Structure formats: C-alpha cells, structure tokens
Amino acid sequence: MFLLRLRNATLLALLTLGCLLIAGCGEKPQTAAETAPATKTVYNWKLAMTWPSNFPIFSDAVDHFAASVKTMSDGQLLIQIDSANKTKAPFGVLDMVNAGQYEMGHTASYYWKGTEPSTMFFTTMPFGMTAPEQYAWFYYGGGMELMQKVYAKHGVYSFPGGNTGVQMGGWFRKEIKTLKDLKGLKMRVPGFAGEVLAQLGVVVTNIAPGELYTSLERGNIDALEWVGPALDLKMGFQKIAPFYYTGWHEPASELQFLVNRQAFDALPKNLQEILVTAMKAETLDAYAHMFNDNAVGLASLRTEFPEVKLRTFPKEILDALKQANQRLVDETAAKDPLFKEVLDSQRAYLAKVRPWSIVSDYAYMKDNQEN
Ligand code: CA
C-alpha cells in the first residue's frame, strides 16, 4: 500500500514536472478528432504454396503461421493462402512472388535449381548438414546472408520454413546389396540426388506425387524416395515395397518462405518484425511436428507392417555415392562462382560443427541406444 502510494506520488510529481516543461500543457481540452485512434492501414496479402490444401504438416504450418500473424498484428496484416489446387502452378511459386502476383510463397528452395543451381543449398545437399547444424549455419554461420544474396536477383527475400529432418533413402522392391543392383534400376528421385544416382547407373525419373503408388505397384519403377514415415505411410508404399532404406541424400530438407522484396520493404517496421518472428516460430513448429510424426510413423510401421525390412545401404554403395556427389558438386562449382561461394561456406561450416555433433548428440545416442 505504501509502495503504491509512493509510486502514485512519484508519478504525479513527474506529470507535474512534464507540464512545467511542455508549453501549453493542460491548457486546451482535446477535440474528438485528436482523441480518436489513428486508422491503421490493413495489408491484404496472398501466399501461394507448392503444397495442395490439407497436405499434412506443411499446409498445417502455413495455416498456423497466417493465423498467428493476424493475431500478432491485431488484424493489420492478413494473409490469404492459395494452395496448389488453386494456383495450378506448384512450381511457379518463385515466379509468382517475384512478379508480385503473390506477396509470399511457401515451398522448397531446391525446386529452383533449373533457374539457379545454388538455390539447392538452402534446402539440403546429399551428405550435407543435419537440421541442427544447418539451422546454426543459417542463423549464426552466414547462411541467411548468402541466401539473400542468391535470391536478391529474383526479387524476393527467402527465409527458412520448417524442416523434414533426415529423409529416408527410399522404398525398394528388391534388396540392394552391391553396386550391381543399382545398374538399370528405375527409381523416382528428384533433385541433385537423382544426378548422383544416375552416375551409378540408376535410371532416374521424376513422377508427380499422385502417380507414385501406381507406378511402383505396376513396376514402371523399381524404387522411389519420398520423405519419411510421417508422410510415406499415408502413401501406402509399405504395402508394395518391402525394403525401406535409411537416408543419405536429403539429411535436412528445409522448406522455404519467399517474400516479395518490394512488398516487404513497404511494410511498417513492426509488421516486418511480426512477419519475420512468425516465420521463425513456424519453422521450429513444423520441424518438431515432422519429428513427432516420423517417430509415430516408424512405431506403427514396426507394429503394423513387421514384414518391411529397414536397411542401410552397404558401405561400398555409400562410398560410391559420396565420390559421385563430390565430383558433381565440384564440376558445378567450377562453372558457377555463386554456387562455389555457397558450397565453400557449407563445407567450411560442416567441418566446424560436425566435431561437436559427434561429441554431443552422436556420442550420447551411441551409448544410449536401448531407448
Ligand atoms: Ca524426398
């Protein structure tokens, strides 16, 4: 009570002092126009996503992000979401955000490798960093700056947008024991990993997600990769391919938010901060959501489909994949200075953080596998 009275007395003294310092203070009654809050501009934005509506985890994350921005901005920044069902252009997101047709996009950076090979590094690279290592690179190792440098010429800012963690190496109808088993094997695998596998004799194709199950079932392809148990089991691959391999090719697939530069720069500072903070929060949420659902998926795979055999590729194959990958990235780097700049940054960062990953997470898990 005493403290409260003291605080009130101090406040009164300060107000009085303020009135003495400000000329005219307290002399004139305020008009209604002066007391009414200023009308705030409402920004109506649109976001195009590569995913169809109700796509597990990915579209949930975007919905949650938009709702969060609306609440935090008190209705001043509204983001309408258009799924791939509406845009009919799942791989046109970069162009549409660049053109200002959409202020934002949610997608994955490696889809733009045909336009700009160095965009692949901001999703994942075969034998690259794990998700914690890659987040450290983005936020504290120069990754964000390099990503803006790559995307500046495409008229957009790019931000991390959630991570799948290590993706599984794929579903195979036959066991892969030696390099010979890969010769002529028909496999759906997109991105840089496809180019690496092609070096080992795999016949690589890319097939739309909706046709994957039928293609594998009918034998048009012998193998495919998708994501991990969280999403793969919903596709039903476990019913038609008995060998499920651990991953090497997408160790930390980061999703991506794109923001049109002009639209972002035109926002007031507080809304920019809300947007950036909401994207970061959603990134963590999507990563945790995916980790949870992968764990749940693996458990149900083991109980409901015990005939599925989990395998890791033999060392002979992993060594050959590693060599082919290194050769291919070095060839691309020799032709593309920006690709080389990002490659050098990631290689140096991996060399810096991997020893800590091994001494911390790896050492801990290696000795506690009974969990
Ligand atoms: Ca994949």
Boltz pocket constraint, residues with backbone or C-beta under 6 A from the ligand:
constraints:
  - pocket:
      binder: B
      contacts: [[A, 167], [A, 225], [A, 226], [A, 227], [A, 250]]
      max_distance: 6.0
